[in-house]
Amino acid sequence: MATRPDVAPALEGAIRGDSLFFKSPNKPLIDMSRNTGFFDPFEPDELPSNPEQVVPRAPRLLLSGNTTLAMWNANTDEHIAVQPVTGTGLDYTELARANHFMRDWRRNEVKPIDPQLVLGLLELQQKARRNGFSGEVRFLSGYRSRATNEMLRRKTNGVAKHSMHIQARAIDFSLPHVPIRETIRLAKELGLGGVGGYASFVHIDSGSRRAWGLS
């Protein structure tokens, strides 16, 4: 499916705050005229300079119930449903499908996403389903090539120079019709790594456990 350089039209409703529960400001995710965008002026999604700050975690394999991760890519308008884990472990064929879905769509480059993040996102979707959520995860960003990251740094403030997106260790997403603060709470419950809360999406990564932005 062909990619588009602009934000998918279907995302405009989310940006306007078309939700059963909340309203968000009527503004785009990236406002080039004000030189603001996805990130605040600090760079919390970078890896810490001290490796000892990174907390090792056991593999997340003990998922039960509905193990299908359903997503919509707001940039390419692609939809996907993957089952990244089976009763015996990771399904690398399904993970490869997820990696392509979470590619750097601007350059059509693929890099394997940290499987812990994929499973964490599935776990988060499972938690939301138990609270009545029945939709797809709205996916915004996964792997980001260094060239794309530098392009975004030139166009908007606060994009981390050594962003964990470059290492395929970060995902930006939202859950349609679920309040952002509730999504942030669910993300923090994962205990996976970094959680960044923004007006219209949530960032998770597999770095050290830390949080910034909305809470």
BABA-682228 format. One record per residue: x, y, z of N, C-alpha, C, O, CB in turn; residue in three letters. Coordinates in pm, whole numbers, plus 50000, padded with zeros to 5 digits. Atoms other than C-alpha are relative to their C-alpha. Glycine has a CB too. Layout:
N
XYZXYZXYZXYZXYZALA
...
END
This chain:
215
500854988150000500005000050000500885012350000501865013050074499045000150122MET
499164988250013501385033849906500005008250128498995009250197499525008649883ALA
499894991449883502655056450181499665014249963499665017849845501404999250062THR
500324986150023501715092750221500935008650083501275004850194498535003150033ARG
499084991349924503975121650328499315007350113499975012350203500645010049909PRO
500704992649896501265136950541499324990350096499344978250074498975009549939ASP
500705008349904499295124250838498724994849937498025002349868499705007850130VAL
501195006050060496525100350738498765007850041498635011750157499864985350040ALA
501214992349967493135118250717499234994250116498635001550194499095000849879PRO
500775006149892491625092950954500565003850136499865002850237499994984949985ALA
499404996149873494055105051221499505013650045499635017150162501515000249988LEU
500424986649965492555139851208498974999950111498955008950195499465007149879GLU
501005000849894489665128751426500634998250136500175003850235499054988849974GLY
499325002149873492075116751693500685012750046500715015850165501024988649988ALA
499344987549966493985149351676498985010150054499285017750146500745005849878ILE
501054991049951490705168351720499484995650135498845003550206498845000649901ARG
500505004949872489975146152022498644993549988497864993950083499945011150099GLY
501295006650017487015127151877499974987250081500324976650030499734997149850ASP
500005011249909486595103852172498735000250081498115010650099501235000250091SER
501165000849913483795091752389500285006050137499365008850213499544985650015LEU
499634996549865485735103252692500685013550016500605019550124500884989750054PHE
499214988049978487885133752626500095008249872499815003449763501384996550050PHE
499724991250113488665163052402501435005050011501855009350119499015011949995LYS
498634995050001492205172652303500055012549913499135014949835501004989349950SER
499934987650077493405205552150499894997549850500384987449800501295007350030PRO
500175001350145492495211051786501265005249931501305016449881498745007949950ASN
498744996250062496055211551653500694987549947500414976649996500925007550100LYS
499345011650057498285188751444501064994450094501495001150188500635003549867PRO
498945006149919500815164551590501305007849987502025009450085500224985549959LEU
498804991850020503605185451437499565013349939498975013649831501054992849909ILE
500354986750048503095222851397501285006949955502015012650036499275008450112ASP
498764994650052505885234551169500085015150019501185020550036500144996549852MET
499974985449988504865271151199500485004550137501065015350150498625005749973SER
499584996449863505505270951574501274992750040501804994950149498894996950100ARG
498785007549974508495247551550499874991350124500804990050204501185009550016ASN
500245009349891506945223651799499504987049941499134986649824498985005750104THR
500435012550057506005187451762499804989150101499314991450211500954995549900GLY
500265011649918505945152751906500605001250139500014996350236500534987749931PHE
499245001049878508465159252181500205013550068500235023950002501334993849973PHE
499654988249924509155184252457501475003349975502184995149917499714998050151ASP
498624996050030512495203452446501074991050062502234991950021500215013850046PRO
499005009249948514225176652657499974987149919499104985449834499774996950150PHE
499865011950083515275142952517499954987450085500964980450097501325000649921GLU
500075011249905513995115952756499964986449935500044976350006498815001650085PRO
500085013250060513745088252497501374994849958501474984449893499065000249881ASP
498665004950028517525085352462500404989650105499864989450215501015011649998GLU
499425009249903519445057252628500785007950105501435017750071500914989749930LEU
499224993049898520955067952962501484998449975501934988449919499654994850138PRO
498565000650021524645075952957500654989350086501714984050051500625013550029SER
499475010249910525195051853246499274986949974498084985950008499865004250148ASN
500685012650031524445015953130499414993250122498464985550110500954990649932PRO
500515006549880523895005553491498585004550033497904998250114500915002950117GLU
501364995249976520665025853486498974991449929497784992049962499885014449955GLN
500935008450074519125000953243499694987750083500604980150119500584996149861VAL
500425011149915517124975453443499654987949913498724988749832498785004150088VAL
500325011850081517184940353290498654994250040498264994850157501104989350015PRO
501295005849973513824923053260499924986049941500584982949842498885008849943ARG
500225013550050512724887253215499135000649875498325009849861499354991050107ALA
500825000250121511194878052878498514999650033498104992850127500374988249912PRO
501444999649979507454885252854499374989849905499114992949789499435014549977ARG
500555010550086506044852752723498694994350055497964987649981501014989049983LEU
501155006449937503284843052968498735008149978498085012550074500264998250149LEU
501224993050035500434860252785498884989949980499094979149924500205008649874LEU
501145008950016496984844652795498845007949942498925020049923499604993650135SER
501164993350058493574852252650500215002949852500834995049781499715012950075GLY
499884996150140493394870352316501425005049974501795015950018498965011049963ASN
498604996550024497014870852195500215005949861501325005349807500884987750016THR
499884993250130496294889351869500195014950023499375021450087498754997449912THR
499724985749995497854923751844499465006249871499975003549763501545002950018LEU
500634993750116495644944451613500395014749994500225021950093498464998350005ALA
499504986350011497054977451481499595006449868499364999649767501515000250013MET
500204991850120496355005251233501155010049993501415017250089498615007350002TRP
498904990650020499285025151091499445013249948498975014049834501064994249903ASN
500584987150036498195061551087500765007049888500245016549829499945008950121ALA
499214993850106500965070350839499744993749864499715000749763501474998950033ASN
500135007250127500385043650574498604994449978498304989349870501004988749995THR
501365005350003496765033850650499994984849985499024979149934499225006349886ASP
499975014649998497844997450681499364994850129499405001450233501464994849987GLU
500565006949884496064973550916500694986550012501054980349912498454998449987HIS
499345012849980497604942651071499474993650127499105000450222501535001850008ILE
500325007849881496724915051317501054989050009501134980549921498534994049995ALA
498925009749985499664894551446499864992950134499324998450230501385006849988VAL
499935007649876500104867651710501484997050027501984986549987499144986749992GLN
498555001149985503714872551820500474989350097501674986350103500545012950043PRO
499595010049902503684846052092499044988249995497844989949978500055006150143VAL
500785012349996502514810052106500204993350135500864998750223500394990449883THR
499845007549876502314784152379501434995650024501794992150137499104988150001GLY
498635004749986505934775052312501045011149992502235008550011500294989849894THR
499034989050006507524809352271499655010149892498515011049847501404994649976GLY
500204989550100507984837552023499774993949861500394983849825501205009549998LEU
500225003950139506664833851669500745010249914500265021349894498464999349965ASP
499154990550070509424849751461499445003749862499775014349809501404994449985TYR
500654996450126507394848651140499025011550023498965021049945499274987949939THR
500944989349966504714869851306500745012650041500315023750008499074995450112GLU
499214988349962507354892651457500555007149877500635019449874501144996050093LEU
499494994050124508794897951109498925008349932499215018849875500524989049904ALA
501114992250055505354909550992499835012950078499605023550019498704991850002ARG
500114988049917505194933551286501155009749971500955021849969499994996250149ALA
498854991450029508684946451205499785008049872500115019849865501284991649987ASN
500284993050126507634954950850498945010750021499065021749968499554990149891HIS
501074990549971504494972050976500565012250073500125023450048498904993350083PHE
499434989349918506584992851222501265006149938502055012450008500314994850139MET
498804995350070509225001750962500065015349996499095022150029500034994449858ARG
499884985850035510555036450881499335001649864499944999049760501515004849997ASP
500794999550124507825042750622500505010649904500265009649784498555002550032TRP
499514989550090509515074050487501094994749908501204999149793500535011850080ARG
498905005650079512525053950365499784985249968500604979049900501315001850075ARG
500315014150020510875019550361501124991050049501504981349983499724997349853ASN
498935007949938513595005950590499444992350120498644997650198501185009250044GLU
500495008849893512974977050829501154996650093502264993550048499364987149942VAL
499065004649899514804969551153499194992850107498144997850147500835011850060LYS
500795007449902513654943351406499715008250126500635013050191500724987150038PRO
500424993349878511674959651686500284990850118500114978650107498505003849994ILE
499785007849880512604948352036498744991850029497674997550052500365009250121ASP
501205008249978510244918552088499305003150132498085001550142500384985449997PRO
500634996549872509674929652449498985011249981497965011550049501075004150103GLN
500934989150026508004960952313498734994949931497634999249964500665010849915LEU
501155005550071505754941352078499104992650098497884994250097500454990649886VAL
500785007349902504684918452360499405009450104498285007350151500864989450069LEU
500534990249906504294948052594498795007149944497825009550016501075010150037GLY
501134993350063502014965352345498794990749994497654995050012500375004849859LEU
501085009849998499974933352315499394999050139498164998650153500524986249954LEU
500505000849862499704931052694499155012350034498125011250099501164998750099GLU
500754987849975498564967152708498644999549930497625003349988500795012449954LEU
501265001250071495924960652443499074990050070497864992150075500244995749854GLN
500815009749924494754930252642499355006650121498165004550147500874988150045GLN
500534993149883494334951852954498855009249959497835009850027501105008050071LYS
501054991050047492324977252755498774992149957497644996649979500525008649884ALA
501135008350041490154949452610499174995750121497944995150113500494987749923ARG
500735004049881489264938252961499165011550055498225009350132500964994950107ARG
500784988349959487984973653018499015004549893498425015249904500945011550034ASN
501004997150101485814972652706500545005149867499755007249774499075009950053GLY
499424995350126488224984552435499934988949896500314977549925501465004750020PHE
500135010250103487534966252109500645004049868500474997249767498544996949977SER
499424995150124489494986251852501444995949980501984987650053499905014849996GLY
498615002450031492954985951700500885010450072500435021450102500235000549847GLU
499014990349955496065002151843500295009449884500535004849773501314992950050VAL
499634990350103496705034351649501515001850008502025008350100499255013750020ARG
498544999950002500395030651560500505012549929500025016049821500564987349932PHE
499444987850058502445062151492501464998649961501865003449855499845011350095LEU
498575000650030506145053751507500644988250071500354985550188500705013250042SER
499215010949942508455024151564501475002449966502115011150025499524986149947GLY
498634997650043511815021051392500085013049922499215016049839500514988349915TYR
499754987550071513175054151269501475000349961502345000150048499625012550089ARG
498614999550043516335055451058500665012950050499985022650082500094999149846SER
499294987949955519015080151159499745011749905499645023149948501514997350011ARG
500274989350097518385099550836498635006350026498495018550023500074994549857ALA
501334994749969514695102850919500025007850130499405018450141498974988750008THR
499934993149871515485112251277500635013849985500175023450046500794991650100ASN
499354987150021517815139851160499095009649924499085021649951501334998249924GLU
500964991650072515175152550918498975005850096498645017750089499304991949890MET
500984995449901512655154651203500625010150096499955019450140499424988250077LEU
499324990549910515225172251422500125013749935500065023950003501404994850037ARG
499894987250069515625199051155498665007149993498625019449985500544998049860ARG
501324994250022511875204451129499225002750127498275010650125499204991049914LYS
500764998349878510705202751490500914998950122501894991550120498864989850008THR
499205000249878512085208651837499854986850075498834980050063499615011650090ASN
500115010449899512845181552090500144985849952499994976750034498735001350064GLY
499775013850043513485150951872501414996150044502385002550006499834998549844VAL
498715003949941516275132652054501004996049892500684988549800499804988550099ALA
498965003050099519545130651860500284985149994500494979549886501305007750033LYS
499735014349995520115094951976498744992650045498794984050133501204996950096HIS
501305005649962516455085351998500034984749999500704978549916498915005049906SER
500095014649996515665049652095499204994649882499254982649855499364995550130MET
500655004350124513495048451783501044995549897500784986549818499125011449942HIS
498945003650095516765046551587500464985650023500854978749930501195009750012ILE
499595013649965517585014351771498844990149994498994978550031500624999850138GLN
501215008450005514065000651714499624995350139499204983950158500214987949907ALA
500325003449861513525001452090498965009750056498935012150177501275000350086ARG
501054990849954510585025852106498804999349906498954996849786500545014650007ALA
501244999950077506955027351991499155011750049499015013850170499224986550014ILE
500974989549969504565057151978498634995349951498514990349839500405013849933ASP
501325005450033500855048651978498915007050080499215015050168499964984850025PHE
501134996049917497395056452111498904989649984498974981149895499485014249961SER
501165008950006494135037752175498775008649972498365016350059499844991750133LEU
501174991850032491135053351997498904998650105498584987550147499464996249863PRO
501104999449904488355063852238500404996450143499544995150230498904990849955HIS
499525002049863490535056752543500765012750040501645017049966500914987250012VAL
499294987849959491685087652738501514997950007501984987350048499485004750137PRO
498545001150000495405094552704500534996750139501424988450153500635013149949ILE
499495002649864495905094953082499754985650043500544979850117499355009550099ARG
500265014249971494295060553107501004991349925501494981349979498564996149961GLU
499015007550078496595047952830501385000950064502124991150068500055005149855THR
498734998349930499585062353016500054991050123501074984650150500215014850041ILE
500055008549880498475044353332500244985449963501004978450030498655001550072ARG
499825013850044498245011353145501444997549958502004986949987499054996849884LEU
498615001550044501685017252990500954998950119501884991050117500415011849910ALA
499155000449882503245023753330499864986750074500834981850132499655011750094LYS
500235012849934501684991853468500844988949938501134978950005498544996449993GLU
499185010250065503744972153215501354998550069501904987550072500205003549853LEU
498675000549939506954981253400501064996449900502074990149935500014990250114GLY
499115004350108508694977153067501235008849986502345003749966499254999949869LEU
498894990850019510875008253045499505014250008498785017750101500704997649865GLY
500424986050000510325044752956498575001749952498114994749863500925008149915GLY
501364996550040506835059652930499925015249988500155022450085498944994550103VAL
500184985750022506255093852777498565003049965498004996949873500935005049889GLY
501404996550025502805109552789499875013249927500385023349974499245000550130GLY
500204988150080501795134752522498515002149976497694993650010500764999049866TYR
501414996250013498535151952427499204990049919498014987949946499895013649937ALA
500775008750089497575126952157500634986349980500134978549898499845006649868SER
499405013250013499875096652196500864997050121501135005650204500834999049871PHE
499135004749892502035076252434501234993649938501154986349839499244990050093VAL
498725006050041505695066552392500374989450102500314991950222501135010849987HIS
499425010149912507015033952536501334995649939501474995349817499044987850019ILE
498735005350049510575020852511500534989650097500004988050206501035011349979ASP
499415010749919512744992852648501305004550065502204996450086500244987649915SER
498854994849927515285015352818499784998950150499084989850196500275014549961GLY
500175000149855515475023153188498585004150035497905010649956501035009350070SER
501364996649957512255026853385499965014550044500585018450143499544990650114ARG
500094985849974511365063753379498745005149933498174998249848501265007749948ARG
501224994650058508425086053291500155015049986500885021350063498774996550087ALA
499964985650023507915121353156498715004349930497954996049881501255004049917TRP
501184994650065505205143853017498774998650087498854999550209499784993149867GLY
501255001649927501565138653113500074987750091500784978150062498824998949902LEU
500025011549910500875115153402498574997250042498324987850119500895002550124SER
END
